[in-house]
Amino acid sequence: MPKTDVIPVRRQTTKLKKELEAIVQLKPNTWGSRITRNQSVMLFLSGLRTYSRKEALTNNFTGWWPELTNDTHFWQVLEHTRPDWVFDWLQRWSTSNQWYKPSYRLLRQLEDRQIIPYDARLFSTSVPGLIGDMCKPLCETEPVPAQAEKVLAQQLSTDPVLLTRDLPLVFDFDSSIDSHSGSVQLTMDKKKWNWKEPLTWQTWSEKHPRQLITWLDIIRELVQSGHLDRADLLTRSLLALRRDFRRPLLTWFKNLFEALQPTVSERLSRQNELVELLAHPLPLVVNFALDQLKSLWTEPDFDAAPLLLYAEGLMPRQDLKTTLRTLLGAFEKLVKRQPTLAPTIARLACLALTNADAGVQERAAKLLAGLLGAKKPVLDAAEAEETTATIGLYTDLLSAAARTTLSSFLVAAPDSAPTAATYLPLPEFVPELSAATAITPVADWHELLFLTGQVVQHNEPAATERWLDGLLRLRGQYPADYAQQLRPYLLQALPWNLKGKTEEETATLLREVSFSTGRNGRRELLSALLISWYQGFTEARVRRVGLHDQQYSNPDPLLRVEQQRLASVEEQLRAGAATLPLLSTPSHAPHWVAPSVLVEKLLAYEAADRTPDAADLALALARTAFRNEQDAAPARALLPQVRHAELRALLSWFLAPAVVVQPMPPLPPVSGEAVSVVKAVVKKFGQLNPFRQASSDLPPTPLAEALPWLWAVAGRTRHPAAELPELLPLTSCPGVAAPWQPQWEFVQKSNTYKQTWNKDQPEVTVVWQELNVITKHPDKRPPSPLLLYSQHAGLRLTNQYYLWSIVPDVAFLLTLMPNNPAPLHWHLLRTACAYRTNNQGGEGRGVVEAFLHSLLGAGSAFDESTTVLLAMGLVHNAPMCRALALEVLLSAIATARLQLAALGEALGKTLAVEFAPLQRLTDLLAQTRAIDPLTDDAVRQLLDVLLPALPAVPLRNTRKLIETYADLRGRTGQPVPPAVQSRLREWSTSATLKKAAASLVSA
């Protein structure tokens, strides 16, 4: 092809490829691309010949199928063109997708033809896929080899380059050798089926069993045949375990070392490499290293000095309980062999006393007691005195068993009586409204532009509220070229749409962006507002964002209120007149609206002859810190200036002093529920219309019509748990006249499935527990979206789409109703914690983490919904959630937010049905030991309720819980309640619990 034709052919190739790969409707309800495999290969070869580096390195240029290595046309084009971008393209391909790597055989041929240079990382990532390519031909031959791994090993043994150069690279680079395997089974063919049974994959597998072959099998065969050096593999495996690889890959190297079955002498020769693994952060590697070392303690050639050096960093670790007990047991053997090590081992044993695990402490205490009380002294007088003094420093940290073991070496303090401290929950919380918590408004354009980046990248609720406030406050201060300055942030918000587009193309694309369908949330609402800002507020976009229930998406109902609020912001900015701030913008951290600020803003609206937006006012009421009397008093003084009589009456009742019992005035009945039925019928007929378009959200509710709903929001905000019969004429939905207080229980579920291929266990039944939040009125939607506390009560959760939709917005939703978060917390409980704790998924974990973050700091006392959610966090399967829940527990004790009786009942109810293992809780409670007397008393009160709630048949690790309770009783000096004693007597019949419970029963 002449060079002058390359560019025209390239353009036509790109155009044709785009046209054929476009997703179109192939037939009714079926979408896809029209391109065939042959067309794809031809376009790939054309691109290989004509593409420059720019076109080749885009995401749209794919190919390089393994079968191309046998295509003569492919090699002819490649040899003729020899593009200089092949190596870069292969590297990009290899790093962009861990499951789709270049074929190893293809790389070898490209290297042999000098088309690409040799690259160790590129070749190492392609080696694992070789086993799958080699298994395919074996599946087509009959009979299939009975020992396919031996056949594959023999084939690989003929390639010295692979064995000596490329296969060892998997020990140096992060490859997928741990997950790649090959399957050898005769390909299913009806012509080869001569049996009476019908042909199914089960019957075929019975006659032609599948052989699963892994790299471990291949390497073992190559070692046995002498083609791989056993000593080299052992050393390389240990060196690979020191690297920062993925956990599954580290597990594979561990399994390889164990599969080679190293002898004692082989491990002794590598003891330095094994000891160095003790510094690894993963317990998996540390446990493996100690397991390999434990049989070497008594060997004459074992050098204990490096082990003792690395052991110092292991003693305080909380993730190595069994390992540390094993190591402390090994120290006893080392002392017997080398008594000169006793001072160093005594120091390490003292350090182990700081570990929160009672078992580790008890083992260290026994070791120290043996060293200090040895018949033949192994410590001189100075060393013994130093060890005893060190033990005394850790007296407050010792568990009951450790303290008993070391009692003869502990010196009682002069004032050994326990410090008196009694935990009492907070009776009433008053938000702090001071200069220290005041939120500073956006100062100028530069700060507003900076906040735009924060909103686009992080979508942090506090920053977003300041950004919205800045948009309104600085409306007349935007620079002339503000759209140009906004464009980089617009590209971050819509990268797939706008990347690489010119200004004209950007303008055209933005006119088509509507967010009318898809899984939309607050991020899409803010993106619509950002686009509207970029376009100069020429058209309203926020109301066009689709927030209706659709397939695979159920947006949170509170987002419709936020949509109306943001739409009011957009309308103000479009009007071009003087703008007024939102009523619901927080004035004080974290998200409180000061009563005086709310009334002053309402006066500003009246001065400008503007009507407040109903959704904005509803959220403002939900965020108002009405309990702060110092700020509410001046707010009440301003109320006579409010001209709107209904709002003045509402705020007078809402901001009244707490000591004033003021009944809610009678409200007229509304026809909201009847209207909602009509709307439902209209909506149903609209859905049957095949020509309908995606409808926008409902128009905003006028303030006059919204007043009854605002009264309901104010009433439920001020009295979260009270009955408000004055609101009965509005609606019978939960969360209005009566609070939404659902019941929760655990339901046992089971699933039975058959595995005909397993003759020993042909049928398997899996049993688990699910959390069920019982709602009395499912599908009863509130008549207005302004009823904030009723939106979640009527939802019928039949799938996971509510959970998937709420994950990006949960941090924002948790800021909307700080005075009464219970309805939202009940909703989070049933969406994120319904399934067993080992199967909650990343979405549920993200929701629980966001919820726990919202509880850090001061606030009102936890109600039942918050307490149950905290209990779920304390026993969650994710360690990060449990650690965060522990922080919340300690913070709630310090701020007196915790309701200990309710938390104990929730944990007892959860653990009694084995929804989660008890060890998760015992490990957390061990970390609360001896923080301060208040924490000790709070945990003691918690266990007073929890222990009787546990089943009479003791759960696993109940002994640890009893030891923790005994330790707390000794610290607080409180008696054992009768209910606890009764449960302990039942448990004392168990041999494993008799010793732990005996002292408490007789107390």
N, C-alpha and C positions, 0 to 999 in steps of 0.2 A: 504494500500500500504506500503510495507517495505520501510524503510528509504533509503536503498541502491538503490531503483528504482526511488526515487524522482528526482535526478539530471538528469538521462537519459530521463525521461519523460518530465522534464522541457525543456531540449534541443530540443527534438522532437516537443514539443508544440510551442516553439518559432520559430522553423524552419518552421513548417506547417502554423502557423499564418502569418509569413512573406510572404510565398509563396501564400497563398490564398488572402491576402489583397493587393498584388502587383497590380498596375494599368497596365492593359493589354488591347489589342484591342479585344473586345468581338465580334464585327462584323464591317463591313465597316463603317467608320466615327463614331464609337461608342466605347468609352473607359470606363473602370471601373474595379472594382475588382470582382473576381469570387465567393467570399464568400457568403454563404446564412445566413439567420438569425439563423437557427438552428445550423449551424456550428459555428457561432460567439458565441452563448450561450455555446456550448460545450467547445470551446477553452477557454472561460472565466472561466467556472467552473474548467477546468484543470489548468489554471493559478492560480485560487484561492487556489487550493490544493497544487500546486508545487512551485509557485513563491516565491522567497525570496524578501526582501525589495528592493533590487537593481532592479530587474525586474519589481516589482509592481509599483514603483514610476517613471517609464519612461513614456514618452508621448504615447507609443503604447498600454498601458494596459487600455482599456476603457470597460465600461459595466455598471453594477448596474442600470439596467432598472427598472422603477417603478413596472412592472408586476412581477419582481423577488420575491417581497414580498409574492406572492401566490404560489411560486414554491417550492415544498417539496424537490427537489433535491438540490436546492440552499441552503436551511437551513441545510440540512443534511451535505453537504460538509463544510459549514461554521462552524457549531457546532463541527464537528469532527476536523477540522484543527485549528480553532480559531487563525488566523494569527495575529502577533503582529503589523503589519503595516496597519491594516484597518483604524484606526483613522487618521494616518498621510496621508493615501491615500485620505480619504474623505476630509480632510482639503485642500489638494492640489487641488483636484477636485473643491471644493467650491470657492477657491480664483483665479483659473486660468481662469474661464469663468463666467461672470456675468449672462448669460442666461441659463446656464446648471448647476443647483444645485442639490444636492442629495435630494431625496424625503423625506419629513418630516416624513411620516409614516414609511419609511425604517429606518430612524434614531431612531425613537421611539422604533421600534422592536429590533434594534441592542443594544439600551440602556437597554431595558428590559431583553435581553438575556446576558447582561454584556459582550458584545463583544467590545463595545467602552465606554469610560467614557463620562459623560455629559460635553458639552462645549457650553457656552452661545452664542458665536459668530457663531459657526457652526449651531446651531439650529435656530438662528434668521434669518440667510440667507435662510433657507429652508422653513420657515413658509409661505412666500408669495405664493409659488407654490402650496400650499395646495388647494387653491380655484379652480384652474384649474383641479386638480385631482378629486375633489368632484363634479364638474359639469358634468364630463363624464357620470356617471351612469344615471343622470337625462335626458340625451339626448336619452337614449335607452328605456325609459319608456313612454308609451302612455296611457293617455294624459300627456303631460309635465305640471308640476305645473305652474299655472298662475303667482304666486308670488314666483319665485324660490329663491330669496334672503331670504325670510322667512324660507323656507325649509332648506337652508344651515345654516342659523343662528341657527335654532333649533338643527341641527345635531352637530354643534360646541359647543352648550351650554352643551352637555352631556360630554364634555372632560374638566374637571377642570384643568388638567395639562397644557393644551394649553392656557386656559384663564388666569390662575393665574401665570404661570411661563414663557411660551415661547412667547405668543403674546405680552406682554409688552416689550420684548427684542427689538422689531423693533423700539422702541423709543431710544434705546441706541446704536445701531449699524447701519451701512450703509447697508441697505437691498434694495431690489427691489420691495417693497410693493407698490410703486407709479406707477409701470408699469404693475404689474400682475393683470389680470382680468380673469373672467370666462365667457364662453358663453354657454347658455342653449337654445337649439333648437332641435327639433325632427330630428334625423338623416335622411337624404334624402334616400328614398327607393321607387323604381318604383312600388313595390307591393302595396304600400299605396297611390298611386296616382290615384284618380278616377275622375279627372276633365277633361274637354274638352281641356283646354289649354295644349300646350306641356310642358313637365317637364323641367324646367330650374331652376337655383338657385334663379332667381328673382321671378318666379311664386311660387316656394316652400316657399320662404320667405314671400310672401303675405299671403299664407294660414297658415303658421307656423312661426309667427314672432320670431325673435331672441331676447333673453333677455341677455343684457350685464350686468354683475354683477361685481362690484368692492369691494375692502375692505372697502371703505367708506360706501357702502350700508350695508355690513355685520355688521360693527361696530355700525352703527346707530340702526340696529335691535337689537343687543345684549344690547345696552344701554337702549332701550325702554323696553326690557323684563327684565331688572334688572340684567343681568348676567355680565355686565361690569359696573364699577364704573364711573359715569359721571365726578365727581370732579377729580378723579385720571387721567382720560384721558385729561382733560383740562390742568392740571398741567404738565403732561408728554409732551403734544404737545408743550407747551411754552419752556420747558427745551430742547426738541429736536431741536427747532429752534435756540438755542444758539450754536449748534454743527457745526463742519466743514463738513457738508454733501453736497451732490450734490444739485444743484439748483432745479431740478425736485422733489427730495425728500423733500426739504424744502417747496416747494409749496404744496406738499401733506399734510404735517403737518399743514400748514396754512389753507388749505381747511378743514381739519378735525376739527380744532378749530372753524372755522366759521360754519361748518355743525352742530355742537352741539349747536349753537345759545346761547352763554353764556349771562346771564342777567347782568344788571349793577352791582348788588351786587357781582356776581361771578367775574367780571372783576376787581372791586375795591379790592376784597380780593387777587387778583393776580397782583396788579399794580406794585409791585416791579419787578416781572418777566417780565412784559411788558416793563417797562422802561429800563431794562437791555438789551433788544433787540435793543435799539437805538444805541448800540455800534457795531452792526453787520456790516461787510463790504458790504453786499449785499443790494441794495436799496429795493429789494423785501421784506426783513424782516423788515427793518426800516419803510417802508410804511405801512406794516401790523400792526406794533406795534402802530404807531400814529393813524391809522384808528380805532383801538380798544380803544385808550385813548381819542380821541377827544370829545367823549360824556361824559367824566368824569371830564372835567375841572371845571365845576361849582358844582360838588358834594362836600358836606361838608367834607367827609372823604378822599378826594383826597389830597395827600401830594405832593406839587409842588417842594420841595427841590431836590429830586433825578432827576426829569425831567430837572430842570435847570442845574444840574451838568452834565448830559449826553448831553444836548443841545449844550454845548460849542464845542464839537467835530463835530457837524452836520453843523454848520453855513458855514464853507468854502467849504463843499462838493459840487461838480459840478453835481452829479448824483441824487440830491434830490430836484429838482426845485419846483414842486408842493407841496411836503411834507414840505419844508421850508416855503413856503407861508402860508400853513395851520398852521404850528407851530407858526409863527409870529402873525397870527390872534388869536391863542389861548392865546398868551402872553397878549393881550389886555384884555381878559376876566379875566386872573389871576390878573392883576393889579387892575381891578375894585373890585375884591374880596379881595385881599390882597395888599393894597397900599405899604406895606413895601417891597414888591418884586421889586419895580420900579428900584432901582439902579442896581440890578443884571440883570434885563431884558434890561435896557438901555445899559449895557455893551455887552450883547449878540446881541442886535440889531446893535450896532456899528460893531461888528465882522461880522455880515451878510453883511455889506457894502463891504466886501472884496470878496464876491461871484461874479463870472463873469456874472451870469444871471441877466439881467436887471429887470425882474419881481421880483426877490427876493430883489434886491436893492430897488426897488420902494416900496415894502411892508415894508421893514425895515425902509425906510425913513419916511413913513407915521406914523409908530409906534413911531419913535424918535420925530417927529414933535408934535405928540400928547402928549408925555411925557414932552417935554420941554415947550410946550405952553398950558398946562392944566390950566383951570381957577382956580382950587384948586391945588396948586403945590404938586406934588408927589416926587419931587427931591429938596433937599436943595440947597443953593447957591453953595457950594463946589462941590456937585455932578453934578449940571447943568453945572458948568464951566468945570469940567473934561470931561463930555460927549461932550460938544461943542468942546473942544480941540481935542478929539479923532476923531470926525467927520472931523475936519480940516486936520487931517493926511491922511485921505482917499479921499481928494477932487479930486485928479487926477484919482481915480478909479471909480468915480461915473458916472452912466449913465445920460443922459439928463433929464429923468423924475425924478430920485432921486435928482439930483442937483437942479432942479426947486423946488421940495418939501422942500428941506433944505436950500434954498437960503438965508432965513433970519438968518440962524445960521452959515453961512459960512463967514469967514473973507477973503477979497480979499488980495492976495499977492501984495507986492509993485510992482513987475515986472510981472503983470498978462498977459501981451501980449504973445501970443503963440510963442514958439521958432521956428524959421524958419528952415525948413529941407525939402528938395525936393529929392524924390527918382528918380534916373536915372539908367537905366540898363547898365551893363558893355559893353563897345564897343568891347573890345577884351581881351581874357583871355590868360595869359602867364603862363604856368606851372612852378612851383618852382623846380629848379634843384640845390640843395645845399646840404651841408653836413647834414643838419637837415632832409632832405627827402631821403637821399641816403639809399639804402637797403644793409645791410651787408651780404656778402656771408656766406655760411655755413663754420664754422671754422674747425671742425674735425668730426671723425666718431661718437662720442657720440651725437653730435648735429644732425647729419644726422639720427641717429637711433631714436632720440626723435621726429624729424620732421616726420618720417615714421608713428609713432603713431598718430600724429596730422592729417596727410593726410587720414589715414584709418578711423579715428573716425569722423572728422569734415569736411573733404574735402573743407577746406577754401582756396580760390584761391591764396592768397598771400603766404601762407605756402607751397602750392603745387608747386608754381613757384620756391621758394627757394630750395625745395626738389629735383626738377628736375635738378636745377643748381648744387646742391651738389652731385647728382649721377654722373654727368659728371666730376666735378672738382676733386672729391676724388676717381676716378676709381682705381688708384693704391694703395689706402690706406685702402681698406677693410680688416678687420682681417680674419684670416684663418677660423674661425668658424662663419663667419657672417650669414650663412644660419640658424644656430641654433638660433642666436639672433633674426633673422627675423621671426621665426616660430610663436611666440605669436601674432604678427601683422597680419600674414597670417591667423591665426585662427579667428581674429576679422573681417577680410575682407570676409572670406568664412565660417561662423560659421556652416551653415547647412551641408556643405560638409565635413568639417574636424574635427568637434568636436568629441572627444573620439577616434580618429584614431591614429594608430602608425605611425612611420616614413615611414615604407614600404607602408602602406595603403595610407598615404598622398601622397607619390611619385606617386603611381598608379592613385589615383584620380586626381592629378594635370595634369597628361598626358591627361586625358579625358576632362578637363575643357577647353572650347574654346570660350564661349560667342558668338557662331555663331548665335544664335536665342535669342528671348526674348526682353524685353524692356531695351535695352542697352543705356548707356550714358557715360559721362566722368568717372564716378566711375568705370565702367567696364573696360574702357581703362586703368585706373591707376592700377586696380587689375591685368589685364593682364601683365602690366609692372612689377608689384611686384612679380608675379609668375615667370616671366622670370628671374628676379633678383635672386630669391630664388633658381632657378635651374641652376644658373651660366650662364645665357644667352646662353643656348645650342640650343634654337630654337626661331624663331621669333613668337611672340604671338599677338602683338598689331594689326597687319594688319588682323588678323583672327577674330577680334571682329566685329560682324554684326551690321552695322549702316544703313541698307537699310530699306525702308518702308515695313512694314508687318502688319498683322492683329493686331489691338489694339495698334500699336506702330508706331509713325512717329518721328524719332529722328530729332533734329534740324540740318539743313544742315551745320551749322558752325562746328559741331562736326567732320565732315569728314576732315576738315582742321586740327583740333586738332589731329585727328588720324594720319594723315600724319606727323605732327610735332613730336608726341610721337614715331612713328615708326622710325623716323630719330634718336631719342635718343637711342632707342633700338639697331639700327644698329651700331651706334658708340660704344656702350658698348659691343656688340657682337664681334666687330672687334678685340678688345684687344689692339689696338694701342692707341697712345695718343689721348685723347678726347678734343673736343673744345666746348665751351659754346654755348648755343642757342642764336641766334640773338635777339629773341623776349622776352628773360627773362627781366622783368622790372628792371631797374637800380635805379629808384626813386619812392617813394610812390606817389599815391597808385599803379599805374601800368603804369608808363611812361618809355620809353626808351630814354635816352639822345642821341642826334645826334652824339656827339663825341664818345660815347661808341659803337654805331652801326658801325661807320666807323672803329674804332680800331679793333673790332671783325672781320669785313670783311678783314682787312689787315692781321689779324692772320690766317684766312682761306687761304688766298693767300700764306702766308709764308709756310703753311703746305701743299700747293698744294691740297687743298680740295675745293670742290664746295658746296656752301651753299644750304640748302634745300629750295625749292621754297615756300612751305607752311610756313616755319619758317620765311623767309624773308618777305612774305606778311603780316604776323601778326606783324613783327617788324616795318614795314612801318606804319601800322595802329596805333601802339602805340608810334610812335616817336613824341617827343615834339619839332616839327620843329619851333614853334613860339618863343621858347626861344633863342633869338639872341645871348646871352652871351655864350651859349654852341654851337649854330649852327656855329658861326664864326670859332672857332678852328676846327670844323668838316670839314668845307669847305676847310680849309688850308691843311687838310690831304688827300683830294680827289685826288690830282695829283698822289699820291702814289698808287692808286688803278689801277691795270693793266687791269682789265676787262672793256673794253671801254664802253659797253652798260650799265653796272651798274654805271660806273662813270658818264655817261651822265644823267642817271635817278636820281642819288643822287644830282648832281649839280642843276638840275631843282627843285627837291623836297626841298632841303635845301637852296634855294636862299632866300635872304632877302625879307621881305614882301614889301618893297618899290620898289623892282625890278619887273616890269611886264614882265615876260618871257613866251612867248607862248610855248605851248607843241609842240615838233617836230612831224611831220607827221608819223603815224604808218602804217605799211603794213597791208593789210586785211588778216584775218585768216579764215580758213575753219572750225572753231570750231563748228558753228551752224549746218553745214552739217554733220559733224562727229557725233554731238550729235543725229541727226535723225537716222543715221545708227546704233549708239549704242542702241537707243530706240527700233529699229526693232529687232536687235540681242537679246536684253533683252527680248522682247516679245516672240520670238521663244524659247528662253531658258526657259521661264516660262511654256511653253506648254510641255516641255520635262519632262515626269514623272520620269525619272531616274536622274534628275539633282541634284547636291549637292549645299549646301549653298555657294554662291560665296563670295570671300573675296573682300575687297575694291579695287578700281582701283589703278593701280601702280602710284607711284609719278610722277609728271610732271617734266621733265628735265628743268634745268634753262633756256636753250636757247629757249625752246618752251614757257616757262612761262613769258618771258620778256614782251610781250604785256599785259598780265593780270596784271603784277606788275605795269606797267605804269598806268593802270586803277585804281588800288588800291591807288597808289600815288596821282593821280589826284583827285580822289573823297575824299581822306583824306585831302588834302590841300585845296580843294575848295568844301565843302559839298553841297552847294546850287547852284553852278554855272553850266552853260551849257558848256560842253567840246566837241565841234564838232570834234576835232581831234580823239576822241575815237569812232566815228560812224563806221569806218571800222571794228571794233572788233565785235560788236553785237548791236542789237537794244533793248536788255533787259533793263528794268529800272535799274537805279543805276550805269550806266556806262557813257554814253555820257550825259545823263540827270539824275538829281536826282530823286529818287522815292518819290514823294509827293502825296500820295493818298488823296482823299476826304473822309470825314466821315459824317454820318448822322444817324438819329434815324428812325427806321421803326416800325410801329405799328403792333403787332401780336395779334392774338386772338385764342382761343380754346373753342369750344362749346361741352359740353358732357351732356348726359341725365342721370337723376337719377329717374327712374320710381317709385322707392319706396317712393319718396317724392312728395306727391300730391300738396303741396303748391308751390313747385319750381321744376317742373319736368325737366327743362332745365336750365343749367348754362353756361354763357359765361364769360371767363376770358380774359381780355385785358391787354397787357403789351407792353413795348417799348424795342427794341433791338438795340444795337449799330452796325452799319454796316460800315466797312472800305472798300471803293470801290477801287478795283484793276483793272486797265485797261487791263492787260495782264495775266490773270490767266493761270496757267499751262505752262507758257513760262519759262522754266528752263534755267539758264545761261550756256554757253558752257564750263565753267571751274569752279571747286569748289573754285578756288583762287579769284574769283570775290566776295569779302566779302560783298560788299554793294548791291549785286543783289540776294543773296541767298533766301531772304524771299519774294521778290516782286512777284515772280511767283507761290507761293504756293496757292493752292486752299484748303481752310479750310472747309471741309465738315463734320467734326466730332470733338470730344473733344480730340483726341489722340495726337495732337500737344501740347495741354496744359498739358496733363498728362505726356508727355515725357519731356517737358522743365522744369518742376518744380525742379528736383534735380540739374539742370545745369544752372539755370538762373543767379545765383550769378557769376559764371565763365564767362558766355557769356557776361555779362555786363562789363567785364574788357577788352574785345578784341578790341573795337573800340572807345576809349575815345575821339578822335577828331571828330568823326561823328557817334554818336549812333542812329541817327534818324531811319534808316531802322529796327534796332532791336526793337526800341521803338514802331514803327508802328505795328510790328508783335506782340509784347506783348499786345498792346492795343486791337487788334482784337481777340486775343486768350483768354486773361484773363478778359476782360471787356465787351464782346459782349452781355452778358445776363443781365437782370435787376439786379440792385445792391442787391436785396434781395435774389438772386438765383445764386450767383457766385461760391459757394462751397469753400472748403478748398484749392483746387489747385489754383484757381484764386486769393484767398487771399494771398497765399504764394508768388505768382509771383509779386503781387502789393507791398507786403512788401519788397521783395528783390530789386525791382526797386526803391522804395523810399529810402531805405538805401543807394543806390548808388549815390543819389543826395545830401546827407549830405556833406558839405564841399565845398571847392572852386572848380570852374570849369567854363566852357564856358556858355554863356547865353542860356537859355532854348529855343529850337525851338518849332515848333507847336506840333510835336509828344510828346515831353516831357511835354509840357504844358497841353495837353489834358489828358495824363496819370495822371499828378498831380491833375487835376480837378476831375478825377475819384476817386483818393485817398481821396480827401477832402470830398466827399459825399458817400464814401463806406459804406456798411452796417456794416462792422466790426469795432468796436470802436478802436481796435489796429491800424488798417490802418489809420483811421481818425487822431488819435493822432500822428502817425508817419508823416502823410502828413502835419499836423500843424507844426511839427518840421522842415520839409523841407521848408515850406512856410517862416518861420521866418529866417531860415538859408539862403535861397535864397535872402531874402530882405537884410540881412546883407552883403552878398557877391555880391550883385547887379546882380544876375543871372536871376531874374524873369522878364518876359515880361508881364506886368500887363494888357495891352489891350487884348492880346491874351488869358490870363487866364480868364479875365472877359467875353469875348465872349464865351469861351468854357463852363464856368459855366452857363452863361445865356442860351445857347443852350441846355444844359443838364437839367437844372431845368425847362425850359419852357414847356418841354414835360412830366414833372413829372417822369423822369427816376429815380429820388431820391427825398426824401422829403427835403424841404427848411430848416427845423429845424436843420438838420445835419450841414449845413454851418453856420447858425446863432449861433449855440452853439460854433463852432470853432472860429468865428470872435470875439465873446465876450471875448475869452481868450487872444486876441491880444491887448486889451485896455490898453493904457497908458504904454506900454513897453518902448518906446522912441519916439521922434518926427519923426524919419525916418520911423518907422513901421506905425505910425499913417498916415503919408502922403501916404505910399504905399497902405495901406488898403483903404484909401480914393480914390485914383486913381482906385483901383480895383472896388469899388462900383460905381464910375462914369460911368464905362462901363457896369457893371452888371445890375444896376437898369433899364436902358432903354431896356435891352434885355429880361427882364421878361415880361410875358403876361399882357395885359390890365386888364384882370380879375385877381384880386390879388390871389396869392397862400396863402395857410395857413402859418402863421407865418411871413407874409410880414411885419407886424407891427414891429417885432423885428429887421428886417433888416433896416427899416426906422429909428428906434431909434438909432441903431448903426451908421448909416450914419449921423444923426443929431449930435450925440456926436463927431464924427470925424470932422465934419465941424466946430464945436465950438473949437476944439483943434487946427486945422490947420489954421483956419481963411480964408479958401478958399471959393470962391463963388460957388453957385450951377449951374452947366452947364445947358444950355437950354434943352438939351435932357432929363436930369433928371427931370427938372421942368415940362416938358410936361407929363412925365409918372406919376409924383406925382399928377398933376391935375386930371388925369384920375382916380387914386386911391382914391382921396379925396372924390369922390362920395360915397364911401363905408363908412358906419357908423363906422366901427371898425378902419378905417385908417384916417378918417377926421382930428382928433385931432393931430395925429402924423405927418401928411403931411402938415398941415396948416402953421406952422412956416417956413418950407423950401420953400413952394411955394411963400410966400410973401417976402422971403429973396432976 
